[in-house]
Amino acid sequence: MTDHIQTKAAVTVAEMARMVGLSRARFYQLVTAGVLPRPSRQAETGRPFYAEEAQEVCLEVRRRNCGVNGQPVLFYARRLPTSTKPARPKRQKASRLSGEFADLLKSVQMLGLTTANLADVEAAVKQQFPLGVGTTDPGEVIRAVFLFLKRQNRSDSVGR
């Protein structure tokens, strides 16, 4: 294990835990139990660190499964990925809205009218397309509804 891990002049406790392949919590448990050496402390700040010699001792403890106190210790092997296939993409949440205008509402909200609701969209469609949307291009429907609702939401609009 010490073959491929480079030591530094000094490392933090968290970095030392990563070097030996343990969580910080487990690393501190082993320090408290006397299996691993205690970290040194900076004189000015009191921050714990491991000097290069202590790093080598920690790596040797991991390699030999024998603590500095002479007590044998067992480490779990690191978990390796079981497959190389990429993670599944997240499924999109099912729409909580129902009705024929739910997708239209989502489109209008994505364009910036976040306060619009299903009733607003339905009213806008009835106003702009009294005979129904039929074969009208969906982009045109979105545009018309968006502009209608945008005009309705203006603070200086008359009748509101």
For each residue, the residues with C-beta under 8 A, 3 or more apart:
1: 4 5 20 59 62 63
2: 5 56 59 60 63
3:
4: 1
5: 1 2 19 59
6:
7: 11 52 55 56 59
8: 11 52 55
9: 51 52
10: 49 50 51 52
11: 7 8 15 16 19 49 50 55
12: 15 16 47 48 49 50
13: 16 17 24 27 28 39 48 49 50
14: 17 18 24
15: 11 12 18 19
16: 11 12 13 19 20 27 39 50 55 58
17: 13 14 20 22 23 24 26 27
18: 14 15 21
19: 5 11 15 16 55 58 59
20: 1 16 17 27 58 59 61 62
21: 18 62 75 78
22: 17 26 27 30 75
23: 17 26 27
24: 13 14 17 27 28
25: 28 29
26: 17 22 23 29 30
27: 13 16 17 20 22 23 24 30 31 36
28: 13 24 25 31 32
29: 25 26 32 33
30: 22 26 27 33 35 36 67 73
31: 27 28 34 35 36 37 38 39
32: 28 29
33: 29 30 67 69 71
34: 31 67 68 69 71
35: 30 31 61 67 68 69 71 73
36: 27 30 31 57 58 61 67 68
37: 31 50 54 57 58 68
38: 31
39: 13 16 31 48 49 50 54
40: 48 49 50 51 54
41: 46 47 48 49
42: 45 46 47 49
43:
44:
45: 42
46: 41 42
47: 12 41 42
48: 12 13 39 40 41
49: 10 11 12 13 39 40 41 42
50: 10 11 12 13 16 37 39 40 54 55 58
51: 9 10 40 54 55
52: 7 8 9 10 55 56
53: 56 57
54: 37 39 40 50 51 57 58
55: 7 8 11 16 19 50 51 52 58 59
56: 2 7 52 53 59 60
57: 36 37 53 54 60 61 68
58: 16 19 20 36 37 50 54 55 61 62
59: 1 2 5 7 19 20 55 56 62 63
60: 2 56 57 63 64
61: 20 35 36 57 58 64 65 66 67 68 73
62: 1 20 21 58 59 65 75
63: 1 2 59 60
64: 60 61
65: 61 62 72 73 74 75
66: 61 70 71 72 73
67: 30 33 34 35 36 61 70 71 72 73
68: 34 35 36 37 57 61
69: 33 34 35
70: 66 67
71: 33 34 35 66 67
72: 65 66 67
73: 30 35 61 65 66 67
74: 65
75: 21 22 62 65
76:
77:
78: 21
79:
80:
81: 84
82:
83:
84: 81
85:
86:
87:
88:
89:
90:
91:
92:
93: 96
94:
95: 98 102 106
96: 93
97: 102 105 106 118
98: 95 102
99: 102 118 122
100:
101: 104 105 118 121 122 125
102: 95 97 98 99 105 106 118
103: 106 107
104: 101 107 108 121 125 141 142 145
105: 97 101 102 108 109 116 117 118 121
106: 95 97 102 103 109 110
107: 103 104 110 111 142 146
108: 104 105 111 113 116 121 142 145 146 149
109: 105 106 112 113 114 116
110: 106 107
111: 107 108 142 146
112: 109
113: 108 109 116 146 149 150 153
114: 109
115: 153
116: 105 108 109 113 120 121 149
117: 105 120 121
118: 97 99 101 102 105 121 122
119: 122 123
120: 116 117 123 124 149 152
121: 101 104 105 108 116 117 118 124 125 145 149
122: 99 101 118 119 125 126
123: 119 120 126 127
124: 120 121 127 128 144 145 148 149 152
125: 101 104 121 122 128 129 133 141 145
126: 122 123 129 130
127: 123 124 130 148
128: 124 125 144 145 148
129: 125 126 132 133 134 136 141 144
130: 126 127
131: 134
132: 129
133: 125 129 136 141
134: 129 131
135:
136: 129 133 140 141
137: 140 141
138: 141 142
139: 142 143
140: 136 137 143 144
141: 104 125 129 133 136 137 138 144 145
142: 104 107 108 111 138 139 145 146
143: 139 140 146 147
144: 124 128 129 140 141 147 148
145: 104 108 121 124 125 128 141 142 148 149
146: 107 108 111 113 142 143 149 150
147: 143 144 150 151
148: 124 127 128 144 145 151 152
149: 108 113 116 120 121 124 145 146 152 153
150: 113 146 147 153 154
151: 147 148 154 157
152: 120 124 148 149 157 160
153: 113 115 149 150 157
154: 150 151 157
155:
156:
157: 151 152 153 154 160
158:
159:
160: 152 157
